[in-house]
């Protein structure tokens, strides 16, 4: 009976899923985090750039938009 009680009263820091203990990251963990962050950044750019292009195209000269002269900033050009 005493063996059961000892097993239950182990240190909380020994439990790997304890939310109060921050686990140390290994080099493989850093690499995976870096890859995930790069993919997330590429996804954000791929989603937000078309929305931004619609906004700047609405302020730009239609001929400049059709000619591919508008990339990141509005090009009012000559109307």
N, C-alpha and C positions, 0 to 999 in steps of 0.2 A: 504494500500500500504506500509506503514512503517513496518508492521509486516513481510512482505515478505523480505524486505531489512535486517531486524534484523536476520532472520533465515539464510540468506546467509552469513552474516558476523560473523559466529561463530568462535571460536578459533580453529586453525589448530591442536592443541594438543588434542582436544576432539575427533578427528576422529580416530577410532581404526586402520584403514588401512593406516595411514600416514607413508610412508616409512622413514621419517626423525625422527620418534619417536620410540625408542626401547621399546617394551612392556616388563613388568616384568613377569618372568616365575613363575608359580605356581608349587607346588610339583608334581602335576600330569604331568605337562609339562616336568619336569626333568626326571620323570620315563619313559615317552614315548621316550624322547631323548636318555636315557640310553639304552633302549631296542633296539632302531633303531641302535645305535652305536655298540652294541654287535652283532646284526644280520649282520651288514655290515662287521665287523671284521671276523666273521665266514665265510661269503661268500668270502671275499678276501683270507683267508687261504685255503678254499676249491678249489679256482681257481688257486692260485699260487703254492701250494705244488706239484701238479702233474707236472707242468712245471719245477719246481726246481728238482724234482726227475728225470726227463728225462735228465737234464743237469748233475747231479751228477752220474747217472747211466752210462753215456757215458764216464766218467773218471774212473769208478770203474772196478774192476775185474768182468767179467761176472758171474763167479761162486759165488762171494759174493752177487751179485744182485739176482741171482736165489735162493740163500740160505736165503734171507731176512736179510742179515747183513748190508745193506745200508739203513740208515734212513734220516739223515740230512746232513752228510758230505760224500765225496767220500771215498771209501775203496779200495785203490789200491791192497792190498793183494799180493799174490805171483802168478805170471803168469806162 
